[in-house]
Amino acid sequence: MSLTAAELVRGTVELVSLPEVLVRLNVLVEDPRSTTGDIARVIETDAGLAARLLRIVNSPFYGFPSRIETISHAVAVVGTRELRDLALATVVVRIFEGIPPELMDMERFWRHSLTAGLVARGIAEARRDGAAESRFVAGLLHDVGKLLLCRRVPELARHALARATYEQIPLPEAEREALGFDHAEVGGALLEAWRLPEPLVVAARWHHAPELAPELWREDALITHLANVLAHRDEPPPAPPQPLLAEDPWGRLGLPEESAEALLAQAGERLEEAHTLLFG
């Protein structure tokens, strides 16, 4: 292909644009002058989004001791950025509905993405870094570039996946040979075009090579990278080979490598509930 990843995204933004409510929500969350009331009022303009968010925050996934009845209460309890991230997650899964099964097994795709998100959330909880929801959404969206490739260049995307699977070469390598770039680069470009927070952009762009991420957000890329590798561990065949693990991610994150099985087990326990919350 003669297009770059950024050019491909620019030519597709209208096809996969964020709804106006999320654009406005993102602007408010990033504006230090906005109030929780401002943010709640924007969410409430979309009754479906408001209902989905209330269902999520009232689920055992969060385990709040009393029921949260209003969006303003949810904003106050969960946090503005955290609720924005959850809103983003519920919206993105709907933006990419309808990709045909011959291009992508969407059930398999979202189960992997959810597992990566849950593992990333577990890493954040184990490290007590205060960013559990952002880590979850970064893990959930790390492969969103695959979905955009299916929408924009379906035959080339299918060819790259088939070649990676049956020749057992890394998928990013097969994509770069077919397209000139890979799904991680496309995913980062898409999240950047949506003007999402830089940690989410970097986590998607560098989840296969966190050592190349900008230093300020390298930890975000490293957590998503580790979550992705762990989520691939139990990937059933046929599948491309599992991604290689970066150098000493456990030590760099201050966690024992032995915690891998516990993180995967915890993600497995939450997987069906998380799937139901996002997909209904």
Helices and strands as residue ranges (DSSP letters): H 5-10, H 20-30, H 36-44, H 47-57, H 71-78, H 80-95, H 106-127, H 132-141, H 144-152, H 154-167, H 171-179, H 183-193, H 198-205, G 210-212, G 215-217, H 218-231, H 249-253, G 257-259, H 260-279
